[in-house]
Amino acid sequence: MLLNQYPFLISYNPWWESGSSAFTQLPAFHRDVFEDLYSDVVRLPQMISVTGPRRVGKTTLLRQCIQRLIAEGDPGQAGRIAYFSLDDPALSLPHQDPDRFFNDLVADFASRAKAGPAYLLLDEIQKFPRWELYLKKFYDLHTSVRFIVSGSASAPIFRKSHESLLGRIKSFYVLPFSFRERFFFQRGEQDKAVSREFFEFGNRLRSSDNVAGILARLDETVVTFGDFTPLVEDYFYQGGFPEVWKLPDILAKQEYLYQNQVERVIFEDLLVAAEFRKPEMLRRFYLSLLTDPGRETNLTRLANDISIGRTTIEHYFPLLEATDLVWRLNKYTGGKSSAKAGNFKTYLVDLAVRNAVLKLSPKQLRDDPTMLGHYAENVVANHLRRWPGLVELAYFRERDDELDFIVDLGNARLGIEVKYRNELNLRELLKSAAIAKRLDCAGFVVVSKHAPDDALRQTLAEKIQLPLSLVQLADFMMLF
C-alpha cells in the first residue's frame, strides 16, 4: 500500500529488494564518530540527529548505519528500515501532500515494528516544515519507530527547531575530515592496524588524568611513515570535504567549494532565513575574515577597514558562525567571563574554502611561509576542538606577550604554542613557556613543523620550569 502511494521510496531503499548488495558503492572507511553514532542508534531511547556543514558526509554515515543494522539484524530487518531525503522534489508535485506522506510513512513502519525494531532515517529534515512538531508528537506518543534525522546545521531555522527537542534528541555534530581521518581514508585497508593503534593511543591520551600522563603520551607519538610535511600541506590545501578530493582539477575543486560552502550556505541558508536586505555586506564581511585566518579580531578596527558599522558586524558574526564557515576563539582572562570579554580570534572551519575563494594554487600556498604558519595554527585549533572532555579553549595576548592556546581539561591546564618553521627559536619558546607558567598551566606543549631536535628538547627541559612536550604537527593531528 505504501509503495503504491509513494513509488519514489523504492529508489531510496534498494536494500528492500537486494539486501546487502545495495551497499557495494559505500566506502568501507568509517569516520571516528561512526561507532558512537551506531551504538546510540541501537541502544538509546531518544531520537538521533546528525548535523554539520554541507557535503561533509552525513548521508554516508546514515547509509553505513543502515548497512550494519541489516548485517547485525534478523532476516527481516532490511524491510523495517526506510531512508528518505526530504528535499526530494517528488513531495512538491501537485498531487502530493507532504504532511500525509510523513504520517503515512510513520504509521506503516510502526506497524512493521511488531516484528522487530523499525528505523526511519530522514535526511535534509529541515526541508520539511514544522518537522520538529511531528517528531515531538511521535516521540511523546511512544510511537514504536526509531527516528534518525540529519540536516545542515548552517540553516538557522534548523538550529532553532532542533533546540525545541532538547531532552528528546541526541545530536552528533560532524565536522570536515580531520587530518587523521583523511590519512586513513586515503590509505584504505593497508593501514588498518596502524589506524587502530592511533585511535587507541588517542583514547589513552584523552583519558589520562594528569598533565604528566598527557605529556608523556604526547612524547610517545612516533609516526613511522617518513616525512609528513607534504601530507600536512596537502591537507592545508585539500581540506576535509571528501567529495572534493576526487574532482579532476584545481578549478573544479574551487568551483565546487565556492558553490557549496559559500554561495549555497550564505546566500540560501543564511540570507533567506535572516531576510537580509543587503547581502553584499555579509559577503564583504566574510571575505574580510578570510584574509588572515587566526588573526585577532577587533570589531571597531574591522568595521573601519570594511566600512560596515560595528553594530552591524556584532549582529552578523553569530549568524556567520551559524553557517559552519568560521568560529571564534575567545581571549583568556582567567575567569568565567572570558567567553564574552574583549577581542577574539577568528578561525576557518576548513581552510580549503579559503583557497577556493582566493583562487590559490598549491604552489602559491607552499611559497608563503607566513601563511603556512597561520594555516598550521588554524588546523591545530580545529583539532583541539575535538578533544573529548574539553572544558575551555582560549588564547592569551597582552601587549607583546602571546600564547596560541590555553587548553582547560578540567583536571589539567596546558599551554600550547604552534611554530610551523624549519628552525625553532629557543628564545621565543622560553618566552612562551614563561607565559604558560605565569598563567598556572601545568604543562607546556610545542607543536612544530618537523620532529624536534633532541638537543633543543634537552635545553628547553633544563631551562623551563614546567613539564614539557615537543611534538611535530603531523603527530599531534593524528591524535584527533
C-alpha positions as CSV (number, residue, x, y, z in Angstrom):
1,M,0.0,0.0,0.0
2,L,2.8,2.4,1.0
3,L,4.7,1.9,-2.3
4,N,1.6,2.2,-4.4
5,Q,1.1,5.7,-3.0
6,Y,4.7,6.7,-2.9
7,P,6.7,4.7,-5.5
8,F,9.6,7.1,-5.2
9,L,10.6,5.4,-2.0
10,I,11.8,2.4,-3.9
11,S,14.9,4.2,-5.4
12,Y,15.9,5.4,-1.9
13,N,15.7,1.9,-0.3
14,P,17.4,-0.6,-2.6
15,W,18.0,-3.0,0.3
16,W,14.3,-3.8,0.3
17,E,14.9,-5.9,-2.8
18,S,18.7,-6.5,-3.0
19,G,19.7,-6.7,0.7
20,S,23.4,-6.2,1.5
21,S,24.3,-5.9,-2.2
22,A,22.8,-2.4,-2.1
23,F,25.9,-1.2,-0.4
24,T,28.6,-2.1,-2.8
25,Q,29.5,1.5,-3.6
26,L,29.5,2.6,0.1
27,P,33.0,3.4,1.5
28,A,34.5,0.8,3.8
29,F,36.1,3.6,5.8
30,H,34.2,4.7,8.9
31,R,34.6,8.2,10.4
32,D,35.7,8.3,14.1
33,V,32.2,9.3,15.1
34,F,30.6,6.2,13.5
35,E,30.9,3.7,16.3
36,D,29.4,6.0,18.9
37,L,26.7,7.0,16.5
38,Y,25.7,3.5,15.6
39,S,25.8,2.4,19.3
40,D,23.4,5.2,20.2
41,V,21.1,4.4,17.2
42,V,20.7,0.9,18.6
43,R,20.5,1.4,22.3
44,L,19.2,4.9,23.2
45,P,15.5,5.7,23.5
46,Q,16.0,9.2,22.2
47,M,15.9,10.3,18.6
48,I,19.2,10.8,17.0
49,S,20.3,13.7,14.8
50,V,23.4,14.1,12.6
51,T,24.2,17.7,11.9
52,G,27.2,19.6,10.4
53,P,28.3,21.6,7.3
54,R,27.1,20.7,3.8
55,R,28.8,17.9,1.9
56,V,30.7,16.6,5.0
57,G,29.5,13.0,4.7
58,K,26.3,12.9,6.8
59,T,24.4,10.9,4.3
60,T,27.2,8.4,4.1
61,L,27.1,7.9,7.9
62,L,23.4,7.2,7.7
63,R,23.8,4.6,5.0
64,Q,26.6,3.0,6.9
65,C,24.3,2.7,9.9
66,I,21.7,1.1,7.7
67,Q,24.3,-1.4,6.3
68,R,25.3,-2.5,9.8
69,L,21.7,-2.7,11.1
70,I,20.9,-5.1,8.3
71,A,24.1,-7.1,8.8
72,E,23.5,-7.5,12.5
73,G,19.7,-7.7,12.5
74,D,17.3,-10.6,11.9
75,P,16.4,-11.7,8.3
76,G,13.5,-9.2,8.1
77,Q,15.5,-6.2,9.3
78,A,16.0,-4.7,5.8
79,G,12.3,-4.4,5.4
80,R,12.0,-2.4,8.6
81,I,14.4,0.4,7.6
82,A,13.4,3.3,5.4
83,Y,15.6,6.2,4.2
84,F,14.3,9.3,2.5
85,S,15.6,12.8,1.7
86,L,13.0,15.4,2.4
87,D,14.4,17.8,-0.2
88,D,13.1,15.4,-2.9
89,P,11.0,17.4,-5.5
90,A,8.6,14.5,-5.6
91,L,7.0,15.9,-2.4
92,S,6.3,19.2,-4.2
93,L,4.2,17.6,-7.0
94,P,0.6,18.9,-7.1
95,H,-0.9,15.6,-6.2
96,Q,1.4,15.0,-3.1
97,D,0.5,16.1,0.4
98,P,3.8,16.2,2.4
99,D,2.0,16.1,5.8
100,R,0.1,13.0,4.8
101,F,3.2,11.4,3.4
102,F,5.0,11.9,6.7
103,N,2.1,10.4,8.7
104,D,1.7,7.5,6.4
105,L,5.4,6.6,6.5
106,V,5.4,6.6,10.3
107,A,2.2,4.6,10.5
108,D,3.4,2.0,8.1
109,F,6.7,1.4,9.9
110,A,5.1,1.5,13.3
111,S,3.0,-1.5,12.1
112,R,6.2,-3.2,10.9
113,A,7.8,-2.7,14.3
114,K,5.6,-5.6,15.6
115,A,8.1,-8.0,14.0
116,G,11.3,-6.2,15.3
117,P,13.0,-2.8,15.5
118,A,11.9,-0.3,12.8
119,Y,14.0,2.7,11.8
120,L,13.2,5.8,9.8
121,L,16.3,7.7,8.6
122,L,15.2,11.2,7.3
123,D,17.8,13.3,5.5
124,E,17.6,17.1,5.0
125,I,14.9,17.1,7.7
126,Q,15.0,20.9,7.8
127,K,13.3,21.0,4.4
128,F,10.1,19.6,6.0
129,P,8.0,22.5,7.5
130,R,7.4,22.1,11.3
131,W,9.4,18.8,11.3
132,E,10.2,19.2,15.0
133,L,6.5,19.2,15.9
134,Y,6.0,15.9,14.1
135,L,9.0,14.3,15.8
136,K,7.9,15.6,19.2
137,K,4.4,14.3,18.7
138,F,5.5,10.8,17.7
139,Y,8.1,10.6,20.4
140,D,5.7,11.7,23.1
141,L,3.2,9.1,21.9
142,H,5.8,6.4,22.2
143,T,5.5,5.5,18.6
144,S,7.5,2.3,18.1
145,V,9.8,3.7,15.4
146,R,13.4,4.9,15.9
147,F,14.0,8.3,14.2
148,I,17.4,9.2,12.9
149,V,17.5,12.6,11.2
150,S,20.1,14.7,9.5
151,G,20.3,18.3,8.5
152,S,22.5,21.2,7.6
153,A,23.4,23.0,10.8
154,S,24.1,26.0,8.6
155,A,20.4,26.7,8.4
156,P,19.4,28.9,11.4
157,I,15.9,27.7,11.2
158,F,17.1,24.1,11.7
159,R,19.0,25.1,14.8
160,K,16.1,26.8,16.3
161,S,13.8,23.9,15.6
162,H,16.4,21.4,16.9
163,E,16.6,23.3,20.3
164,S,12.9,22.7,20.8
165,L,13.5,19.0,21.1
166,L,16.0,19.1,23.9
167,G,15.8,16.0,26.0
168,R,14.2,14.1,23.3
169,I,17.0,14.1,20.8
170,K,20.7,13.4,20.9
171,S,22.8,15.3,18.4
172,F,26.1,14.3,16.7
173,Y,27.9,17.3,15.1
174,V,30.0,16.1,12.2
175,L,32.9,18.3,11.2
176,P,35.0,18.0,8.0
177,F,37.5,15.2,8.0
178,S,40.4,15.6,10.4
179,F,43.9,15.0,9.2
180,R,44.0,11.5,10.7
181,E,40.6,10.6,9.1
182,R,41.8,11.8,5.7
183,F,45.1,9.9,6.1
184,F,43.5,6.6,6.7
185,F,40.6,7.2,4.3
186,Q,43.1,7.5,1.5
187,R,45.3,4.6,2.6
188,G,42.4,2.2,2.8
189,E,42.9,-1.3,4.1
190,Q,46.7,-1.2,4.1
191,D,47.0,0.6,7.4
192,K,44.0,-0.7,9.4
193,A,46.3,-1.9,12.2
194,V,48.1,1.5,12.4
195,S,44.8,3.3,12.3
196,R,43.5,1.2,15.3
197,E,46.8,1.8,17.1
198,F,46.5,5.6,16.7
199,F,42.8,5.5,17.7
200,E,43.5,3.6,20.8
201,F,46.5,5.8,21.6
202,G,44.4,8.9,21.3
203,N,41.8,7.4,23.7
204,R,44.6,6.7,26.2
205,L,45.9,10.2,25.8
206,R,42.4,11.7,26.4
207,S,41.8,9.5,29.4
208,S,45.0,10.5,31.2
209,D,44.0,12.0,34.5
210,N,47.1,14.2,35.0
211,V,49.4,16.5,33.0
212,A,52.4,14.3,33.3
213,G,50.4,11.4,31.8
214,I,49.2,13.6,28.9
215,L,52.6,14.9,28.1
216,A,54.3,11.5,28.4
217,R,51.8,10.1,25.9
218,L,52.3,13.1,23.5
219,D,56.1,12.3,23.6
220,E,55.4,8.7,22.8
221,T,53.8,9.6,19.5
222,V,56.1,8.5,16.8
223,V,55.0,8.1,13.2
224,T,57.0,5.7,11.0
225,F,55.9,6.8,7.6
226,G,58.7,9.3,7.0
227,D,58.4,13.0,6.3
228,F,54.8,14.1,6.8
229,T,55.3,17.7,5.7
230,P,53.9,17.1,2.2
231,L,50.8,15.3,3.6
232,V,50.3,18.1,6.1
233,E,50.5,20.8,3.5
234,D,48.3,18.8,1.1
235,Y,45.7,18.7,4.0
236,F,46.1,22.5,4.3
237,Y,45.1,22.8,0.7
238,Q,42.7,20.0,0.1
239,G,40.8,20.3,3.4
240,G,38.3,17.9,4.8
241,F,35.4,17.7,2.3
242,P,35.8,14.2,0.8
243,E,33.9,14.8,-2.4
244,V,36.4,17.5,-3.3
245,W,39.4,15.1,-3.3
246,K,38.3,13.1,-6.3
247,L,37.5,16.0,-8.6
248,P,39.8,16.2,-11.6
249,D,41.5,19.6,-11.3
250,I,42.0,22.7,-9.2
251,L,39.3,24.7,-11.0
252,A,36.7,22.0,-10.4
253,K,37.6,21.8,-6.7
254,Q,37.5,25.6,-6.3
255,E,34.1,25.9,-8.1
256,Y,32.7,23.0,-6.0
257,L,33.8,24.5,-2.7
258,Y,32.7,28.0,-3.6
259,Q,29.2,27.0,-4.7
260,N,28.5,24.5,-1.9
261,Q,30.3,26.2,1.1
262,V,29.8,29.9,0.3
263,E,27.1,30.6,-2.3
264,R,24.6,28.0,-1.1
265,V,25.4,28.4,2.6
266,I,25.4,32.2,2.8
267,F,23.0,33.0,0.0
268,E,20.5,30.2,0.6
269,D,20.6,29.0,4.2
270,L,21.5,32.2,5.9
271,L,20.3,35.1,3.8
272,V,16.9,33.6,3.1
273,A,16.3,32.7,6.8
274,A,17.6,36.1,8.1
275,E,16.0,38.1,5.3
276,F,18.9,40.4,4.8
277,R,18.2,43.5,2.6
278,K,21.9,44.0,1.7
279,P,23.5,40.6,1.3
280,E,26.7,42.1,-0.3
281,M,27.6,43.4,3.1
282,L,27.6,40.0,4.6
283,R,29.7,38.7,1.7
284,R,32.2,41.5,2.3
285,F,32.4,40.8,6.0
286,Y,33.0,37.1,5.4
287,L,35.7,37.8,2.8
288,S,37.5,40.1,5.2
289,L,37.8,37.2,7.7
290,L,39.5,35.0,5.0
291,T,42.4,37.4,4.7
292,D,44.3,36.3,7.8
293,P,42.9,33.1,9.4
294,G,43.5,33.1,13.1
295,R,44.1,36.8,13.4
296,E,42.8,38.7,16.5
297,T,39.6,40.4,15.6
298,N,39.0,43.9,16.9
299,L,35.4,44.8,15.9
300,T,36.0,48.6,15.8
301,R,39.1,48.3,13.6
302,L,37.4,45.7,11.4
303,A,34.3,48.0,11.0
304,N,36.5,50.8,9.8
305,D,38.5,48.6,7.4
306,I,35.5,47.2,5.6
307,S,33.2,50.3,6.0
308,I,30.5,48.4,7.9
309,G,29.1,49.6,11.2
310,R,30.3,47.9,14.4
311,T,26.7,47.2,15.5
312,T,26.0,45.5,12.1
313,I,29.1,43.3,12.5
314,E,28.1,42.4,16.0
315,H,24.8,41.2,14.6
316,Y,26.4,39.5,11.6
317,F,29.1,37.5,13.3
318,P,26.9,35.0,15.3
319,L,24.9,34.4,12.1
320,L,28.1,33.8,10.1
321,E,29.3,31.4,12.8
322,A,26.0,29.5,12.3
323,T,27.0,28.8,8.7
324,D,29.8,26.5,9.9
325,L,32.3,28.5,7.9
326,V,34.0,30.3,10.7
327,W,34.2,30.1,14.5
328,R,35.6,32.3,17.2
329,L,38.2,31.6,19.9
330,N,37.8,33.9,22.9
331,K,40.6,35.7,24.7
332,Y,41.7,34.2,28.0
333,T,41.1,36.4,31.0
334,G,41.5,33.9,33.9
335,G,37.8,33.9,34.8
336,K,34.5,32.6,33.6
337,S,33.8,36.0,32.0
338,S,36.4,35.2,29.3
339,A,33.8,33.8,26.9
340,K,32.4,37.3,26.3
341,A,35.4,39.5,27.0
342,G,37.3,41.7,24.6
343,N,38.7,40.7,21.3
344,F,38.7,37.3,19.8
345,K,40.4,35.2,17.1
346,T,38.5,34.0,14.0
347,Y,39.3,30.6,12.6
348,L,38.1,28.9,9.5
349,V,36.2,25.5,9.9
350,D,38.0,24.3,6.7
351,L,40.9,26.1,5.0
352,A,40.2,24.6,1.6
353,V,37.3,27.1,1.4
354,R,39.8,30.0,1.7
355,N,41.9,28.5,-1.0
356,A,38.9,28.2,-3.3
357,V,37.6,31.7,-2.7
358,L,41.0,33.3,-3.1
359,K,41.9,31.1,-6.1
360,L,45.2,29.9,-4.6
361,S,47.3,27.2,-6.2
362,P,49.2,24.7,-4.1
363,K,52.4,26.3,-5.1
364,Q,51.3,29.8,-4.0
365,L,50.4,28.4,-0.6
366,R,53.7,26.4,-0.2
367,D,55.7,29.5,-1.2
368,D,54.2,31.7,1.6
369,P,55.8,30.6,4.9
370,T,53.9,33.2,6.9
371,M,50.5,32.0,5.6
372,L,51.6,28.3,6.2
373,G,52.2,29.3,9.8
374,H,48.7,30.8,10.0
375,Y,47.3,27.6,8.5
376,A,49.1,25.4,11.0
377,E,47.7,27.4,13.9
378,N,44.2,27.1,12.4
379,V,44.3,23.3,11.9
380,V,45.6,22.9,15.5
381,A,42.7,25.0,16.7
382,N,40.3,22.9,14.7
383,H,41.7,19.6,16.1
384,L,41.8,20.8,19.7
385,R,38.1,21.4,19.5
386,R,37.7,17.6,19.1
387,W,39.5,16.8,22.4
388,P,36.8,14.9,24.4
389,G,36.3,16.4,27.8
390,L,37.5,19.9,26.7
391,V,36.2,22.4,29.2
392,E,37.5,25.6,27.7
393,L,39.8,26.6,24.8
394,A,41.2,30.1,24.7
395,Y,44.2,32.2,23.6
396,F,46.3,34.7,25.5
397,R,47.5,38.1,24.3
398,E,48.7,41.0,26.5
399,R,50.9,43.7,24.9
400,D,53.8,41.7,23.4
401,D,53.0,38.5,25.3
402,E,51.1,35.9,23.4
403,L,50.3,32.2,23.8
404,D,48.5,30.4,21.0
405,F,46.2,28.2,23.1
406,I,45.3,27.5,26.7
407,V,43.6,24.1,26.9
408,D,41.5,23.5,30.1
409,L,40.7,19.8,30.5
410,G,39.1,20.2,33.9
411,N,41.8,18.3,35.7
412,A,44.7,19.9,33.7
413,R,45.5,23.1,32.0
414,L,48.0,23.1,29.1
415,G,49.7,25.9,27.3
416,I,50.2,25.2,23.6
417,E,52.4,27.1,21.1
418,V,52.4,26.3,17.4
419,K,55.7,27.0,15.5
420,Y,55.5,25.9,11.9
421,R,59.0,26.7,10.8
422,N,62.1,24.9,9.6
423,E,64.1,26.1,12.7
424,L,62.8,26.7,16.2
425,N,63.8,29.8,18.1
426,L,64.9,28.9,21.7
427,R,64.3,32.5,23.0
428,E,60.8,32.6,21.6
429,L,59.9,29.2,23.1
430,L,61.3,30.2,26.5
431,K,59.2,33.3,26.5
432,S,56.0,31.3,25.6
433,A,56.8,28.8,28.3
434,A,57.2,31.6,30.9
435,I,53.7,32.9,29.9
436,A,52.3,29.4,30.3
437,K,53.8,29.2,33.8
438,R,52.5,32.6,34.7
439,L,49.0,31.5,33.7
440,D,49.2,28.5,36.0
441,C,49.4,26.0,33.2
442,A,50.6,22.6,34.5
443,G,52.4,21.7,31.2
444,F,53.7,23.3,28.0
445,V,53.4,21.8,24.5
446,V,55.2,22.9,21.4
447,V,53.7,21.8,18.1
448,S,56.4,22.1,15.4
449,K,56.8,21.6,11.7
450,H,59.4,18.8,12.0
451,A,60.4,16.3,14.6
452,P,62.1,18.3,17.4
453,D,65.9,18.2,17.7
454,D,67.0,16.2,20.8
455,A,69.5,18.9,21.8
456,L,66.8,21.6,21.7
457,R,64.4,19.4,23.7
458,Q,67.0,18.9,26.4
459,T,67.9,22.6,26.6
460,L,64.3,23.6,26.9
461,A,63.7,20.9,29.5
462,E,66.6,22.2,31.6
463,K,65.6,25.9,31.3
464,I,61.8,25.9,31.7
465,Q,60.1,25.1,35.0
466,L,57.2,23.2,33.5
467,P,56.6,19.6,32.3
468,L,57.3,19.8,28.5
469,S,56.3,18.1,25.3
470,L,57.6,18.8,21.8
471,V,55.6,17.1,19.1
472,Q,55.5,17.6,15.3
473,L,52.3,18.8,13.8
474,A,51.5,15.6,11.9
475,D,51.9,13.5,15.0
476,F,49.7,15.9,17.0
477,M,46.9,15.9,14.5
478,M,47.0,12.1,14.3
479,L,45.6,12.1,17.9
480,F,42.3,13.9,17.0
